[in-house]
């Protein structure tokens, strides 16, 4: 309960937007009077009817005393019969997602029973059929399952909670041309030539959670290798073999790395990765048989600046964190997802070095900060409407940053002792956050109650305003003000004082909202860096002399160089522009180049724009992408013409061209429409060119784009294109009844991201008169992620914005003042330069 009160108090009368909606309530792990010891699922799918016939044999052990019935989870399944081994048929009720089976007598604790359930159904969740139709005649015939969070009971009766671990078997009858993939060892494949079918039998003999039981079937080709005796398998559509090798080549090294880091050799019988069409997540870590979106398969051109490694590393990490060691209930789901995101970054460090790792942690923090525009919540909380809405950037990215902080706090040896202790002690079991805390306390001797309470049970983060001043006595002061409305965070801040020939590290314990510290100096430093290794989750504005920022930009480590680039964006001087330009062109790390380019975009003056145009040939494609993205900050023909020239010439990277199209629309150039319209005809990896053009048209705001965009919301277009087109209607469809009607239709589209885009577009259009349509869609919605967006849309539209026009006026005034300020700065710069020449 303490976590819930923190969640509510953390957002009431504060700057943090609440996570809890009126539909949320506290959730707790359910009672389990019976333990599911083993389940055998025999399933025959009908691909034409999109239905299944099944038989589930469940071996259960009574945990509670004197049980007279067994309650199983089973939704949208027509149960034909339930029988008890050696006892015959049993009476049952199958209502409201529960299969209530009456036992022939009272069952004592410890008694084992074997139930057999015959059933059939057309699953609406949990198991998904894909195949061709009139709009998508080339869509492959496939079946795949998705059990997380609690959707397995939509295709077989079970005890559907993460705390339920069991061994399992899956026996699937599929067309003889298909391959079926499931958890564990392949026991047998039997072909029935007369029926044109094959029966695949898999056995998972080590316990895992029910939501991880998986089945995929389709026309796949198998690629195979081996790592330390473990079969490693890749299943992809025929003709994509080279793309598979390109996408999954680092899997063996990842297995070795994770085995070494955790102290636990890969714990399952095999590792398979299966790519499927229209998967509703990026990937799903089904035990020993991960399912991935086929969008991760990519060609050689995409490989310039796209990689499957982050996705593959994330899902593989789950084989230890999520599958081997599993959260007891969803309030602690960060123990699954936060760890997988953190280990994804650790593999980056292993394969690419420390700079790439730190930059990934920085970007994870930025992803979490973006979500604060919607809400803030504790990482650990049990108050939600559906478990799926917990799977957000707090659970993944913020949690990964907290683990990075913990690594920094404990040090390498104690941290990894704790990880290995945690994995070893909890293997094949379930855990809560307290189990991790105890493991780290045992490994380090440090009491972590305060750390876990502050960073996991409390929303938000410190928002720091720092000021450095040199005193008359040659020493310096550092004032730290925490600007968040909530109470102060407590933390130790590392400060690096860099001299010309050496650096000194100082530590300050911050415990209140406003503190000033003395910084002892040996002599005048060239710069001072706060949190130089990015070991603290925070936002920070740091006021110090320009010369220090310039020195830090060229001489500090990656986090400090990024800090300096962001600070120089606010400085905006000609010196700052020149330094940022040099950084874009010559910094040894692409991430710093990209941040410097972004800073030039934020400077916003003509000198910054010209600097960016001179950086458009920077070698690294991700840095080049940042340059063209920054040019979108300038509503000037010179910027538009530079972007058009790049598009006419072409770029080796799909993503640079796509970003170029987005930026071109933002310039509002009269030349942009024709270029963007033409780009709609260009196919590319993941449709990034078309979606970039649609985003550009949305930003351009030219009403001529409306019919082009409306056309691309229709079925038959790639779902990535339809998502972008639907989102674009939110910018182009103001006061257009046809657009509003189309968005209402799209609220019930088959593709979940189109439904999300439709709700967000209605909010952007301030379509308060369509609240009833969103509410009806929310009532029918089965996907918790979409339902959450619908709930937020209703709240935003009902709140209304009586001050919207005033805000718009203020925003316009602010833009005008920024422009006047830019011109004034340029005049001052020219005047200073003139005075220097006269001297």
DOTOR-120546 format. One record per residue (C-alpha): x negated, y negated, z. Coordinates in steps of 0.001 Angstrom, whole numbers, plus 500000, padded with zeros to 6 digits. Example, Ala and Ser with C-alpha at 12.3 -4.5 7.8 and 13.67 -1.06 7.14 Angstrom:
487700504500507800/486330501060507140/
REM end
This chain:
500000500000500000/497101497640500651/496232497682496964/499756496712496000/499846493742498363/496482492599497027/497855492790493509/500844490619494373/498990488192496588/496166487908494081/498498486454491486/501044484507493513/500386480753493578/497138481298491717/495601480822488305/495881484549487610/498820485750485547/500673488641487183/500422492176485838/503567493421487549/506810493066485570/510332493327487033/510380496947485840/507266498024487737/507312500046490928/504778501871493107/503848505304491755/502386508212493692/501120511630492717/504085514042492822/504549516898495253/503333520252493953/505015523069495852/503619525420493199/500158525480491642/499913526389487965/497123528989487856/497280529890484162/499437529082481156/499669530846477818/501438528895475070/502563530674471929/503855528208469353/505078528464465776/505481525068464104/507844524506461181/506158521774459167/509139521254456907/511645520829459736/509095519217462061/510162521563464822/508578524241467007/509490527609468467/507577528487471576/506994530934474379/505181529842477515/503960532301480130/503131530542483391/501376532148486334/502157530118489449/501139530312493090/503371528978495877/501668526246497881/504624525349500106/506611527695502340/509971529273501571/510539528124498001/513839529018496348/513281527358492971/510579526147490647/510809522757488943/508878522388485700/508522519371483419/510213519918480037/511609517095477890/513513517369474614/513060521138474597/515962523542474176/515197526349476609/516553529705475401/515673531822478379/513611532020481539/512527535327482986/510418536472485923/507977539313485437/509438542558486754/512656540751487759/514355539864484469/516312536778483442/516731533828485810/519295531061486089/518084527576485197/519135523996484526/517367521882481923/518323518242482505/516597514839482532/513174516199481647/513196518889484354/513531522623484030/514905523812487400/514540527584487692/516382529447490461/514306532249491980/515943535553492942/514902535057496555/512785532939498886/509088532856498000/506427532625500716/503297530504500516/500520532231498539/502884534336496450/502061534534492751/504803534593490127/504782534932486351/507480533049484459/508213533417480774/510049530565479035/511419530876475497/512172527511473907/512421525449470733/512598521780469895/511778518756467793/509188516934469908/509551513167470101/506239512805471949/503285514971472816/503228516836469479/503300514969466155/503869516141462598/502413514257459674/503128514865455996/504001513285452648/507223511392452016/508539509050449326/506549506102450685/503330508015451351/503201510909448875/499484511533449517/499694511753453312/498181515104454398/500257517758456163/499008517956459728/500058518633463289/498307517208466310/499056516778469986/498482513918472404/499088514804476044/497785511775477923/499254510395480013/502109512853480760/503397513964477370/502396517638477190/505792518680478568/507377517436475361/505978520512473593/505658523126476347/507091523452479893/504487522823482586/503593520854485693/502613517653483918/500410515642486265/496643515074486075/496086516724489455/497339520017488000/494337521970486737/494767525360485148/493184527789482750/495027528054479463/495543529907476204/497043528607472983/498297530955470268/499406529118467127/500959530492463948/500153528212460984/500126528444457169/497261530647455983/495566527715454210/495390525769457468/492896525731460298/494116525494463904/491885524034466616/492501524202470349/490637524280473670/487971526821474536/486821529935472731/488376531184469530/489412534701470546/490844535836467232/492306534858463861/494858537268462395/496294536839458928/499777537982457882/499584538038454113/503286538860453732/504280535778455723/501498533550454408/500369532714457946/497377532941460235/497580533278464000/494830531500465938/494259532502469558/492165530229471802/491257530786475450/490157528071477879/488890530052480878/487742527101482983/490411524954484677/491373521632483144/494299519235483436/497497520001481558/497390516718479609/494160517917477982/495721521016476364/495521520449472635/496517521825469268/495580520472465836/496472522171462560/495826521154458969/493738521641455871/490260520952457266/486733521928456377/484487523022459258/480900521850459721/478883523601462421/475657523190464359/474408524252467780/472942522455470790/471242524558473460/473529527479472707/476715525383472559/478606525430469225/479185521900467935/481947521724465325/483307518980463084/486664519320461302/487393516811458563/489476516645455360/487895518368452398/485683516011450444/484632514024453539/481718516236454537/479031513589453948/481073510997455816/481336513483458695/477583513958458845/477115510192458760/479700509681461507/478807512509463905/475070513035463426/474139511783466893/476480514151468748/473752516700469639/471496514027471126/474430512642473119/475122516084474610/471498516416475705/471415512881477121/474647513216479132/473594516626480433/470330515172481716/471852512020483190/474671513789485053/472542516744486163/475269518993484757/474684520924481504/477522520571479029/480279522423480919/482554523817478184/482364526678475671/482121524466472574/482434520896471448/484729520246468492/485645516913466920/488717516853464674/489710513836462575/493433513417461949/495684511073460014/497548508226461714/496305509120465185/497869506881467818/494584506322469682/490987505955468572/490196509299470148/491407511742472789/489076513817474920/490975517109474890/488809519631476696/486120520935474308/488212519749471322/488306515986470888/490827514497468457/489696511385466564/491277509002464094/490158509734460543/489462506000460215/486138506637461927/484871508506458849/483019505941456792/481012505514453618/477439504362453186/478347500711452652/480398500586455844/477497502186457702/475516498950457333/477369497457460281/479918500054461378/479203503152463410/481217506019464853/478663506294467662/480616504220470234/483790506273469728/481938509596469671/479875508676472747/482976507554474653/484992510712473994/482036513007474639/481377511307478006/484898512338478988/483814515988478876/482215515171482240/484289512181483385/487958512933482817/487809516621481907/485293518163484320/485992515574487032/489513514189486686/491391511381488406/494010512780490805/496565510234489638/496696507303487236/495961504597489805/492393505914489725/492237506369485945/489187504094485821/487237507138487056/487986508578483612/487977505563481295/485635503177483086/483018505916483276/483415506863479607/483019503201478589/479976502811480843/478352505999479541/479031504804476018/476870501782476883/474268504004478543/473915505961475321/473421502660473518/470581501919475942/469104505377475333/469306505193471547/468812501479470833/467152499943473875/467872497680476817/468814494564474823/471603496401472998/472846497849476296/472982494494478057/474732492891475103/477314495685475135/477956495006478835/478294491287478071/480801492037475297/482711494383477599/483014491510480052/484243489213477287/486871491780476262/488165491845479843/488198488039479985/490338487920476833/492942490105478533/493290487519481300/495334485497478815/497994488170479433/497473489151483074/495021490044485814/495233493100488025/493075495172490361/491322497981488554/492842500352491115/496596499882491511/499633502130491612/502185499476490632/503254499809487003/506229500785484859/504574503583482870/501076505024483330/500135504183479738/500119500439480441/497224501040482832/495005501906479866/493844498354479255/490685496276479259/490609496217483050/490498500026483113/487891500356480359/485721497277479929/485958495603483338/485407498926485084/482298499556482964/480878496204484054/481574497062487710/479640500327487279/476795498341485714/476845496062488776/476774499104491052/473780500474489167/471992497158489689/472946497008493374/471834500538494271/468809500831492011/468058503584489529/467154506420491885/470037506006494337/472554505355491573/471701508504489627/471509510586492817/475041509397493504/476258510233490009/474830513749490171/476235514308493650/479679513110492508/479700515370489446/478380518451491228/480694518206494240/483836517546492190/483287519710489098/486551521244487855/488396519270490524/490296516005490942/489096512797492565/490139509452493937/488097506264494091/487086507025497678/485302510181496485/483017508111494278/482369505606497047/481395508409499434/479043509926496868/477211506639496379/477088505964500112/475571509414500672/472956508771497982/472011505259499065/472807504781502759/474671501584501835/478199500929503089/480194500156499949/483584499384501505/483277495668500767/482015496193497210/484836498568496281/487473496388497952/486298493238496170/485616494527492680/488150497359492359/491056496496494656/491195492773493956/492037491037490660/489886488387489040/486219487469489337/484091484521490503/484368481457488265/481132479626488975/480141476030488386/476407475675489004/474327472505489145/470527472353489294/468808469151490449/465183468292491141/464587466421494388/462129463627495135/459949465981497177/459358468183494151/461735470887495288/465143471589493749/468697472263494833/471213474676493370/474869474019494064/477336476861493411/481054476155493390/483597478942492876/486440477335490946/489024480123491071/492065479261493182/491765482545495056/489433483069497995/485689483228497482/483912486294496187/480795487400498062/477742488423496075/473979488169495864/472821485942493023/469468486550491409/467659483415490194/464603483439487967/462317480400488102/460182480481484967/456872478624484914/454608478334481903/452473481264483001/454606483278485446/458112483861486761/459413484030490319/462634485792491339/464742484441494205/467918485803495787/470803483860497332/473728485309499282/476915483566498170/479790483849500631/481909480698500302/483548478535497660/480951475730497792/477317476288498749/474060474467498090/470719476265498208/467156475019498258/465021476278495368/461358476201496427/459104475308493506/455388475868493000/455368473242490278/457723472037487573/459403475072485952/460115475258482232/463570476730482940/465703478329485623/467873481343484807/470872482404486912/471727486098486899/468927486663484368/469761490342483760/473560489942483746/474102491951486923/477185490015488054/480703489938486631/481504486243486421/482122483221484281/479643480403484736/478987476829483710/475433475828484543/474416472180484415/470666471652483972/468418469444481839/468553469873478079/464837470624477913/465355473615480202/468117474954477967/465917474594474890/463038476437476568/465365479167477826/466838479653474348/463471480644472933/461691482234475890/464135483987478237/465470487552478094/468633488278476092/471190487280478773/469388484003479402/469055483199475710/472792483777475312/473498481552478339/471359478825476813/473092479086473426/476509478663475074/475292475709477117/473746474005474095/477091474294472293/478483471894474880/475419469674474684/475953469198470947/472867467034470350/470760467140467195/468030468862469190/470554471480470233/471715472014466652/468175472421465363/467286474858468158/470426476913467572/469712477017463843/466178478293464498/467623480932466795/470097482162464194/467316482453461631/464536483902463740/465597485410467065/464447489048467193/467830490310468459/470952490084466301/473216489568469315/471460486332470230/471570485264466582/475323485860466581/475849483907469813/473798481009468468/475917480967465308/479073480925467414/477603478041469428/477027476051466232/480669476555465364/481649475182468750/479398472138468318/481647471262465412/479791468357463823/478512468000460270/474955468829461256/476112472107462801/478103472955459694/475108472308457451/472942474412459752/475377477307459416/475434477097455626/471644477374455698/471921480522457840/474271482459455579/471504484690454263/470320485860457691/469334489500457327/471324491368459969/474904491880458737/476407491399462215/474580488089462577/475720487122459079/479279487969460056/478988485627463028/477716482836460772/480678483030458405/483061483333461357/481629480132462819/482141478300459521/485846478828460042/485672476188462770/485199473442460173/488058471967458175/485741470658455527/485464471364451828/481734471917452158/482382474847454501/485086476254452219/482841476004449166/480025477843450951/482428480642451889/483806480842448346/480286481072446915/479530483997449199/482727485762448140/481982485210444457/478483486556444871/479564489397447128/477937490715450291/476556494184451021/478837494324454089/482597494851453915/482894493100457252/481021489965456229/483347489539453256/486397490178455447/485231487599457994/484582485192455153/488219485476454060/489465484821457588/487281481727457880/488253480438454466/491881480273455541/490924478343458678/489223475629456608/492668474694455165/490998474122451808/493335473693448804/491022476107446983/491583478863449513/494992480176448452/493936481500445063/490838483193446468/492776484819449308/495563485964447009/493040487635444707/491434489448447650/494746491164448446/494057493477445503/490726494725446859/490553498035448695/487852498653451296/486903500689454346/489758500509456888/491373497926454562/489246495214456174/489208493103452990/492996493023452610/493562492454456327/490955489673456283/492791488045453373/496126488314455198/494654486744458313/493175484001456146/496549483317454525/498180483154457957/495630480568459118/495927478610455869/499633478134456521/500553477789452856/504193478826452424/503395480251448998/501877483175450881/505172484188452462/506459486510449703/502995488078449400/502939488771453121/506542489991453300/505827492476450508/502935493931452492/505067494666455528/506906497318453507/506437501054453779/504005502366451205/501303499894452239/498478501157454455/499460500804458098/496470498528458778/497733496186456061/501274496313457447/500018495422460934/498190492351459630/501060491279457400/503515491552460293/501246489463462503/500906486868459724/504674486349459700/504302484836463152/502322481966461638/504122481600458327/507767482246459169/508812479238461205/512566478527460861/512878481259458219/515896483502458854/514677486129456420/511385486431458311/513164486715461658/515438489422460291/512448491323458916/510645491110462252/513719492523463979/513625495470461587/509945496010462285/510583496280466035/511667499864465349/509064500704462704/507516504177462751/504003502778463358/503451501569466916/501056498733466050/503553497263463601/506118497235466408/503634495432468660/502803492908465930/506510492249465342/507154491440469005/504115489174469205/505166487405465995/508616486696467435/506953485178470490/504716483042468283/507783481835466397/509491481060469739/512453483150468608/514296483096471916/517522483995470117/516004487420469289/515450488478472904/518389490880472761/516802492674469799/513515493075471653/515342494328474735/517223496923472702/513976498061471141/512318498229474570/515146500376475914/514560502966473157/510776502684473049/508860505856473941/505318504455473782/504375502813477081/501914500453475377/504611499107473078/507177498929475854/504757496783477864/504340494324474969/508120494171474527/508555493422478244/505982490628478076/507622489204474940/511005489031476651/509513487300479683/507692484732477539/510733483967475395/513081483772478385/510756481474480238/510955479260477189/508647476393476763/510552473164477437/507196471429477427/505975473088474226/506300469960472139/504511467953474808/501743470567474869/501510470374471098/501195466595471308/498494466912473980/496668469465471853/496790467164468840/495536464266470956/492724466457472246/491736467450468707/491686463770467719/489559462880470752/487151465724469944/486753464407466419/486210460850467676/483706462165470201/481889464083467466/481578460976465322/480401458936468317/477749461551469154/476486461514465598/476236457708465673/474317457849468966/471989460517467579/471266458380464527/470710455309466725/468303457219469009/466402458512465989/466184455008464569/464867453602467863/462218456337468065/461007455494464558/460719451782465463/458636452631468521/
REM end
